Amino acid sequence: MKTVLKAENISKQYRLGQVGTGTLSHDLKRFWYKARGKEDPYLQVGAENDRTSVDSSGYVWALKDINFEIAQGDMVGIIGKNGAGKSTLLKLLSRVTAPTTGQIKIKGRIAALLEVGTGFHPELTGRENIYLNGAILGMSRAEIKAKLDEIVDFSGCQKYIDTPVKRYSSGMIVRLGFAVAAHLEPEILIVDEVLAVGDAEFQEKCIGKMKDISGEGRTVLFVSHNMASMKALCKKGFLMEKGRMTNQGNMTEIIETYLAKTTKSSANGEIPADASSMNSGIAKYKSIQLLDSKNEMIERVNYMADLRFNMTIDCKSALKDVMIDLRINTRDGIELVHTMNKYGSTNKQPLSQGLNQISCIVNNQLQPGNYSVTIGVHETNGITLDFVENIIDFSVMNIGEGENSGFTYDFKLGHVHFNSKWKVEN
């Protein structure tokens, strides 16, 4: 297979705060260096992209020394924590912005779906934006017209196709944006996490379409936090950490490496300060423990034994009403259990200023296997105060308790046990 995308030592640096250097003499010196074809002298200073710390230099490397090759027909998944540089990399590949150093070699047309509304003019209708996007990709009006009905049908926006897109919901914009990007026959399709905005039915359509595109010999780059989708779609993967590409290779192995590196709680259940994927500064999880019936910390649970979680949340100020959630995922990232302290209840759940102790007992219906726990706390209007992914791992053993003692089961036949009633009549 021929190479269609190649990155050679690409880096991207941003100035934090002001865009200028801060002084007239430095701005003139930068202009003089640029006029002579030399590198910007103020790009020699900078820190790596660590979102948990503040660097005194005022510069940050969003990407640093990225190298890779992608062949025609590859479907490549890019994973990493928030702030790892995934979206910045896609913007460079899509030519939305230029690298500070290094070069990118591209063979073929690129269509990208990076952020909700990217590439759409809000005052133009959906139909007009389809023609605009096609023209940007270098297609003739006749070529776009031949694809128009197919694009509109896939997007499901037939009723609103002649309405200005500024009146579209974010979900409708994503639907139309993906339909345009996928159907105007680019050699390379780049899709960021925006598919998370769409509903489940549309996500399934998008995944199927990306498979079709790859099967036609075209290339797809896909960024997502959904490990199950990544594993199902992609054979090749990249792992990003703090602006660097730390691993390349088989997608399954990349996912396992990423999950193994995910920040975990300490031996006594304390949660590291930088473990949160999202944090508002108002509330923060301090600890989580999985306990047995004797209130001792455990990592392995007998089959059908209750899962007892103890958590501590530190609040900067009192909160009148919050939702606390706990999720149990497979090690592939498939969410099996999502439980909250309240679902649509009008009863208020306050948290006091300082430390709050939270307990949750989950009736364990999991089959033997390995699982991880994600926790969150949110305001009732949906704003996330703190969210910590895959903070502890645990195993459900094929050894039962009580009447299930001696239980054995092949967990590959499923993840969850359901109580069911059977009746057979001959």
JOHU-V846199 format. One record per pair of residues at least 6 apart in sequence whose ideal C-beta (glycine too) atoms are under 8 Angstrom apart, sorted by the first residue. I is the first residue (numbers start at 1). GAP is how many residues later the second one is. D is the distance in Angstrom with one decimal. If there is no record, write none. Layout:
# JOHU-V846199
i=(I,I)
gap=(GAP,GAP)
d=(D,D)
This chain:
# JOHU-V846199
i=(1,1,1,1,2,2,2,3,3,3,3,3,3,4,4,4,4,4,4,4,4,4,5,5,5,5,5,5,5,5,5,5,5,6,6,6,6,6,7,7,7,7,7,7,7,8,8,8,8,8,9,9,9,9,9,9,10,10,10,10,10,10,10,10,10,10,11,11,11,11,11,11,11,11,11,12,12,12,12,12,12,12,12,12,13,13,13,13,13,13,13,14,14,14,15,15,16,16,16,16,17,20,21,21,21,26,29,30,30,30,33,33,33,34,39,40,42,43,43,43,45,45,46,46,46,46,46,47,47,47,47,47,47,48,48,48,48,48,48,49,49,49,49,49,49,49,49,49,49,50,51,51,52,52,61,62,62,62,63,63,63,63,63,63,63,64,64,65,65,66,66,66,66,67,68,68,68,70,70,70,70,71,72,72,72,72,73,73,73,73,74,74,74,74,74,75,75,75,75,75,75,75,75,75,75,76,76,76,76,76,76,76,76,77,77,77,77,77,77,77,77,77,77,77,78,78,78,78,78,78,78,78,78,79,79,79,79,79,79,79,79,79,79,79,79,79,80,80,80,80,80,81,81,82,82,83,84,84,84,84,85,85,85,85,86,86,86,87,87,87,87,87,88,89,90,90,90,90,90,90,91,91,92,92,92,93,93,93,93,93,93,94,94,94,94,95,96,96,96,106,107,108,108,108,108,109,109,109,109,109,109,110,110,110,110,110,111,111,111,111,111,111,111,111,111,111,112,112,112,112,112,112,112,113,113,113,113,113,113,113,113,113,114,114,114,115,115,116,116,116,116,116,116,117,117,117,117,118,119,119,119,119,119,120,120,120,120,120,120,120,121,121,121,121,122,122,122,123,123,124,124,124,125,125,125,125,125,126,126,126,126,126,126,126,126,126,126,127,127,127,127,129,129,129,130,130,130,130,130,130,131,131,133,133,133,134,134,134,134,134,134,135,135,137,137,139,144,147,147,147,150,151,151,151,151,151,152,152,152,154,154,154,154,154,155,155,155,155,155,155,156,156,157,157,157,157,160,160,160,165,165,168,170,171,171,171,171,174,174,174,174,174,175,175,177,178,178,178,178,178,178,181,181,182,182,182,182,182,185,186,187,187,188,188,188,188,189,189,189,189,189,189,190,190,191,191,191,191,191,191,192,193,193,193,195,195,195,196,196,196,196,198,203,207,207,207,210,210,210,211,213,214,220,222,222,222,224,225,226,227,227,227,227,227,227,228,228,228,228,230,230,230,230,231,231,231,231,231,234,235,235,236,236,236,236,237,237,237,237,237,237,237,237,238,238,238,238,239,239,239,239,239,239,239,240,241,247,247,248,255,255,256,259,259,259,259,262,262,263,263,263,263,264,264,264,264,265,265,265,265,265,265,265,266,268,268,268,269,269,269,269,269,269,270,270,271,271,271,271,271,271,275,275,275,276,276,276,276,276,277,277,277,278,278,278,279,279,279,280,280,280,280,281,282,282,282,282,282,283,283,283,283,283,283,283,283,283,283,284,284,284,285,285,285,285,285,285,285,285,285,286,286,286,286,287,287,287,288,288,288,288,288,288,288,288,288,289,289,289,289,290,290,290,290,290,290,290,290,290,290,291,291,291,291,291,292,292,292,292,293,293,293,295,298,299,299,299,300,300,300,300,301,301,301,301,301,301,302,302,302,302,302,302,303,303,303,303,303,303,303,303,303,303,303,303,304,304,304,304,304,304,304,305,305,305,306,306,306,306,307,307,307,307,307,308,308,308,309,309,309,309,309,309,310,310,310,311,311,311,311,311,311,312,312,312,312,313,313,313,313,313,313,313,314,314,314,315,315,315,315,315,316,317,318,318,318,318,319,319,319,319,320,320,321,321,321,321,321,322,322,322,322,322,322,322,322,323,323,323,323,323,323,323,323,324,324,324,324,324,324,324,324,324,325,325,325,325,325,325,325,325,326,326,326,326,326,326,326,326,326,327,327,327,327,327,327,327,327,328,328,328,328,328,328,328,328,328,329,329,329,329,329,329,329,330,330,330,330,330,330,331,331,331,331,334,336,336,336,336,337,337,339,339,341,341,341,342,351,364,365,365,365,365,366,366,366,366,367,367,367,367,367,367,367,367,368,368,368,368,368,368,369,369,369,369,370,370,370,371,371,371,371,372,372,372,372,372,373,373,373,373,373,374,374,374,374,374,375,375,375,376,376,376,376,377,377,377,377,378,378,379,396,398,398,398,398,399,399,399,400,400)
gap=(70,71,72,73,69,70,105,66,67,68,69,102,104,66,67,68,102,103,104,183,184,215,63,64,65,88,99,100,101,102,183,214,216,62,63,64,98,99,59,60,61,62,86,95,97,59,94,95,96,97,56,57,58,92,93,94,53,55,56,57,82,89,91,92,93,94,50,52,53,54,55,88,89,90,91,49,50,51,73,76,80,85,87,88,30,33,46,47,48,49,87,45,46,48,43,44,39,42,43,44,41,7,6,9,21,16,12,10,11,12,6,7,8,6,62,60,17,16,57,58,12,14,9,11,13,14,15,6,8,10,12,13,14,12,13,16,194,195,196,11,12,13,14,15,34,35,36,193,194,192,31,32,221,222,182,23,26,181,22,25,26,29,36,180,181,179,180,37,179,23,36,178,179,178,170,177,180,6,149,151,166,148,115,145,146,147,141,144,145,146,140,145,146,161,162,135,136,139,144,145,147,158,159,160,161,143,144,145,146,158,160,161,162,145,146,147,153,156,157,159,160,161,174,177,8,11,12,143,144,145,159,160,162,7,144,145,146,148,151,158,159,160,161,175,176,179,6,159,160,161,178,160,196,195,196,159,156,157,158,159,155,157,158,159,106,137,154,27,28,105,106,136,155,151,22,24,100,102,131,133,6,23,6,7,12,11,13,17,19,97,128,16,18,20,96,15,16,18,22,82,80,78,79,80,111,28,29,76,77,78,79,76,77,78,79,80,22,26,69,70,71,73,75,77,78,79,6,7,69,77,78,79,80,61,64,65,68,77,78,79,81,82,76,78,80,77,79,54,57,58,61,78,81,48,53,56,60,59,10,13,14,17,58,9,12,13,45,53,56,57,7,8,11,44,42,43,44,41,43,8,40,41,36,37,38,39,40,26,29,31,34,35,36,37,39,42,50,21,25,34,35,36,47,51,14,18,21,22,46,50,10,13,47,48,51,7,9,10,13,46,50,6,9,47,49,45,40,36,37,38,33,25,28,29,32,33,6,9,27,25,28,29,51,55,17,20,21,23,24,25,19,46,11,15,18,19,7,8,12,8,11,8,27,26,27,28,31,20,21,23,24,28,23,27,17,13,16,17,20,28,31,8,10,7,24,27,28,31,33,32,31,32,30,31,32,33,21,24,29,30,31,32,30,31,15,19,29,30,31,32,31,30,31,32,8,11,29,7,28,29,30,8,26,22,25,26,10,12,23,22,7,6,13,8,11,12,6,108,107,28,31,32,105,106,107,102,104,105,106,7,21,25,103,20,21,24,101,102,17,15,16,12,13,14,15,10,11,12,13,14,16,17,18,7,9,10,16,6,7,8,9,15,18,19,6,20,7,10,6,77,78,75,72,74,113,131,127,128,9,11,12,128,126,127,128,129,6,7,10,22,23,126,127,6,19,21,29,18,19,20,28,41,123,16,17,14,15,16,17,117,120,10,113,116,8,9,110,111,112,110,111,112,106,108,109,106,107,108,103,104,105,106,35,33,34,35,37,103,30,31,32,33,36,39,68,94,102,103,29,30,102,26,27,28,29,90,92,101,103,106,26,27,28,69,23,24,25,21,22,23,24,85,87,100,103,104,8,20,21,22,7,8,9,11,17,18,19,83,102,104,6,7,17,18,19,6,9,13,16,12,13,15,13,96,94,95,96,94,95,96,97,6,63,93,94,95,96,94,95,97,98,99,102,61,64,65,93,94,95,96,97,98,101,104,106,60,61,96,97,100,103,113,59,95,96,55,56,57,58,21,54,55,57,87,51,52,53,17,50,51,52,53,64,47,48,49,13,46,47,48,49,64,43,44,45,46,11,38,42,43,45,64,73,40,41,42,36,37,38,39,41,37,36,32,33,34,35,31,32,60,66,28,30,27,28,29,58,59,27,28,29,55,56,57,58,63,17,18,19,26,54,55,56,57,16,17,25,34,36,51,52,53,54,13,14,15,16,50,51,52,53,11,12,13,14,34,36,47,48,49,8,10,11,12,46,47,48,49,7,8,9,34,38,43,44,45,46,6,7,42,43,44,45,61,6,39,40,41,42,85,39,40,41,62,81,30,35,79,80,25,29,21,23,8,17,19,7,26,32,51,52,53,54,30,49,50,51,29,42,44,46,47,48,49,50,27,28,29,30,41,43,26,27,42,46,23,24,25,22,23,24,25,18,19,20,21,22,17,18,19,20,21,13,14,15,16,17,12,13,16,8,10,11,12,7,8,9,10,6,7,6,15,9,10,11,13,6,7,8,6,7)
d=(3.8,5.0,6.0,7.6,6.7,5.3,7.4,5.0,7.0,5.7,7.6,8.0,7.4,6.2,6.8,4.9,7.1,4.7,5.6,6.4,6.2,5.4,7.8,7.1,4.0,6.7,7.5,7.4,5.9,7.8,6.5,6.8,7.9,7.5,5.0,7.5,7.2,4.4,5.3,5.9,5.2,7.9,7.7,6.9,5.4,6.3,5.4,5.3,7.6,7.4,5.6,7.4,6.1,6.6,4.0,7.9,6.4,7.8,4.8,7.8,6.3,4.3,7.0,3.5,7.0,6.1,6.1,5.4,5.0,6.0,7.1,6.3,5.3,4.6,5.9,7.1,4.7,4.3,8.0,5.7,6.3,7.3,5.5,5.2,5.6,5.4,5.8,7.0,5.2,7.0,4.6,7.2,5.6,5.6,6.2,5.8,7.8,5.2,6.9,5.9,6.3,5.8,5.4,6.3,5.8,6.6,6.4,5.6,6.9,6.2,6.9,6.1,5.6,6.7,7.6,8.0,7.6,7.5,6.1,7.7,4.7,5.6,7.7,5.9,3.7,6.3,5.2,7.9,3.5,5.9,6.8,5.7,6.9,7.5,5.4,6.2,5.1,5.6,7.3,5.5,5.8,5.2,7.6,7.7,6.4,7.6,5.9,5.1,3.7,5.4,7.5,4.0,7.4,4.1,5.3,5.5,4.5,5.5,4.9,5.5,6.1,7.2,7.5,4.9,7.7,4.9,5.4,7.8,6.8,6.6,7.4,7.4,5.2,7.4,6.6,6.6,6.1,5.8,6.0,7.3,7.9,7.6,7.7,6.0,7.6,6.0,6.1,4.7,6.8,6.3,7.5,5.4,7.6,7.6,5.6,6.9,7.7,4.3,7.6,4.6,6.9,5.8,5.0,6.6,7.3,7.6,7.1,5.1,7.0,6.1,4.9,6.7,6.6,5.3,7.6,7.1,4.2,6.7,3.6,7.4,4.5,7.4,5.4,7.4,5.1,6.9,7.6,6.5,7.1,4.8,7.2,4.7,6.4,7.6,7.6,7.5,7.5,7.4,6.3,6.5,7.5,6.0,7.2,6.7,6.9,5.4,5.5,6.1,3.4,6.0,7.2,7.4,7.0,5.6,7.4,7.8,3.9,5.7,6.5,7.1,5.1,7.5,4.3,7.6,7.7,4.8,5.3,6.9,8.0,5.8,7.8,6.9,7.8,7.1,6.7,5.9,5.3,5.7,6.8,6.4,5.2,6.4,7.3,5.4,6.3,6.4,7.5,7.1,7.8,6.1,6.9,5.8,3.9,6.4,5.6,7.3,7.6,7.0,8.0,7.1,7.3,7.2,2.7,5.6,7.8,5.4,6.3,7.9,4.6,5.3,7.1,5.9,7.4,4.6,7.8,6.3,7.9,6.2,7.6,4.1,7.4,6.1,3.6,7.4,5.5,7.2,7.3,7.7,6.6,7.7,4.1,7.7,7.8,7.5,5.1,5.4,4.7,7.1,5.1,6.5,5.8,7.9,7.2,4.7,7.1,6.8,6.3,4.9,5.4,5.9,7.6,5.7,6.2,7.5,7.9,5.3,7.6,7.2,7.9,8.0,5.7,7.1,7.0,4.9,8.0,7.8,5.1,6.6,7.8,6.8,7.7,6.2,6.4,7.5,6.6,5.7,3.7,5.7,6.5,6.5,6.5,6.7,6.9,5.0,6.0,5.7,7.1,7.7,7.8,5.7,6.3,4.4,7.1,6.7,5.8,7.4,5.5,7.5,7.8,5.1,5.8,5.9,7.3,7.4,6.6,6.3,5.9,7.8,7.7,5.5,6.8,5.5,4.8,7.7,6.8,7.9,7.0,3.7,7.7,7.6,5.3,7.9,7.6,5.4,6.4,6.1,7.1,5.2,6.3,7.7,5.6,7.9,4.7,5.9,4.7,7.7,5.5,5.4,7.5,4.4,7.6,6.6,7.0,7.5,7.9,4.5,4.6,7.6,3.9,8.0,5.8,7.3,7.5,5.6,6.0,5.3,7.6,6.6,6.7,6.2,7.2,7.3,5.3,5.6,5.7,6.7,7.7,5.4,7.0,4.7,5.2,7.9,6.3,5.9,7.4,7.3,7.9,7.1,7.7,5.6,7.8,6.1,7.4,6.3,7.6,5.1,7.4,6.4,7.9,7.0,5.6,6.6,7.0,4.6,7.7,7.2,7.1,5.8,6.6,7.1,4.9,7.3,7.8,4.7,7.7,7.0,7.1,7.1,5.2,7.1,5.0,5.5,5.7,6.6,5.6,5.5,7.0,8.0,7.5,7.7,7.6,7.0,8.0,6.3,7.4,6.3,5.2,6.7,6.3,6.8,5.8,5.3,7.9,7.2,6.3,6.4,5.8,7.9,6.4,5.2,7.9,7.4,5.5,2.8,7.7,8.0,5.5,5.3,4.7,7.0,6.2,6.4,7.9,6.1,6.0,6.0,5.8,7.9,4.4,7.0,5.7,7.6,7.2,7.1,6.1,7.8,7.4,6.8,7.0,3.9,7.8,3.5,7.0,5.6,7.2,5.5,7.1,7.1,5.3,3.9,7.6,5.1,6.1,5.5,7.3,7.6,5.6,5.5,7.7,7.0,7.4,7.8,6.1,7.6,7.4,6.4,6.8,4.6,5.4,6.7,4.3,7.4,7.7,6.4,6.4,7.1,5.2,7.6,7.8,7.0,5.9,5.5,5.4,7.4,7.6,8.0,7.5,4.5,5.7,4.0,6.5,7.8,7.8,6.9,5.1,5.2,6.0,5.9,6.4,6.3,6.1,7.9,5.2,6.2,6.9,7.5,5.6,6.3,5.3,5.0,6.8,5.1,5.0,7.1,4.4,7.4,5.0,7.4,7.2,7.0,4.7,6.9,6.9,6.8,5.5,7.0,7.3,5.2,5.6,6.9,4.8,7.2,6.7,7.6,6.8,5.4,4.2,5.3,7.1,5.2,5.2,6.3,7.1,5.7,7.9,6.0,7.3,5.5,5.4,7.7,4.4,6.9,5.1,7.0,7.8,6.7,4.5,6.4,7.2,4.8,7.8,7.1,6.2,8.0,5.9,6.0,5.2,7.0,4.7,7.7,6.7,5.8,7.1,7.5,6.7,6.9,6.0,7.5,6.3,5.5,6.2,6.7,4.5,7.5,6.0,4.9,7.8,7.7,7.2,7.8,7.7,7.6,7.9,7.5,7.1,5.4,6.7,6.8,4.8,7.8,5.5,6.3,6.5,6.1,7.1,5.3,6.8,7.8,5.7,5.5,5.9,4.6,7.9,7.9,7.9,6.1,6.1,6.3,6.1,6.4,4.2,7.3,5.8,5.1,7.3,5.9,7.7,5.7,6.4,5.1,7.7,7.6,5.8,8.0,5.1,5.4,6.8,6.4,5.7,7.8,7.1,4.1,5.0,7.8,7.3,7.8,5.3,6.4,6.9,4.6,7.6,7.2,7.4,7.0,7.3,5.4,7.9,7.6,4.3,7.5,7.4,6.5,5.7,7.0,6.0,7.2,7.6,6.3,7.4,4.7,6.2,5.9,7.4,6.9,5.5,7.7,5.0,6.8,5.5,6.6,6.5,7.1,5.4,6.8,6.9,5.5,4.8,6.2,4.4,7.5,7.8,6.3,5.5,4.4,5.9,6.5,7.4,5.1,5.5,7.5,5.7,5.6,6.6,6.2,7.1,7.0,5.4,6.5,6.0,7.2,7.3,4.8,7.6,6.1,6.6,4.5,7.2,6.1,7.9,7.9,7.5,5.2,8.0,6.6,6.9,4.4,7.7,7.0,4.8,7.6,7.1,7.7,7.8,5.5,7.7,5.6,7.4,6.7,7.5,5.4,5.6,6.4,4.9,7.8,7.1,4.3,7.5,7.7,7.6,5.4,3.9,7.4,7.2,5.3,7.5,5.9,7.9,5.2,6.5,6.6,5.2,7.7,6.3,7.0,6.4,7.2,7.7,6.3,7.9,6.2,5.1,7.1,6.4,7.7,7.6,7.1,7.5,5.6,6.0,6.7,7.8,7.1,6.4,5.6,8.0,7.7,5.8,7.9,7.0,5.4,4.8,6.9,8.0,4.8,6.5,6.2,7.2,6.8,6.1,4.3,7.5,5.6,5.6,6.5,5.7,7.7,5.1,5.9,4.1,5.8,4.3,7.1,6.0,4.3,6.5,6.7,7.8,5.2,7.1,5.8,7.3,6.9,4.3,7.8,6.9,5.0,7.8,7.3,6.0,4.9,7.7,7.2,7.6,6.7,4.8,6.0,6.9,7.7,5.3,6.3,6.3,6.6,4.3,7.3,7.8,4.9,5.1,8.0,5.1,6.1,6.4,7.9,6.3,4.9,5.5,7.4,7.4,7.3,6.7,6.7,3.5)
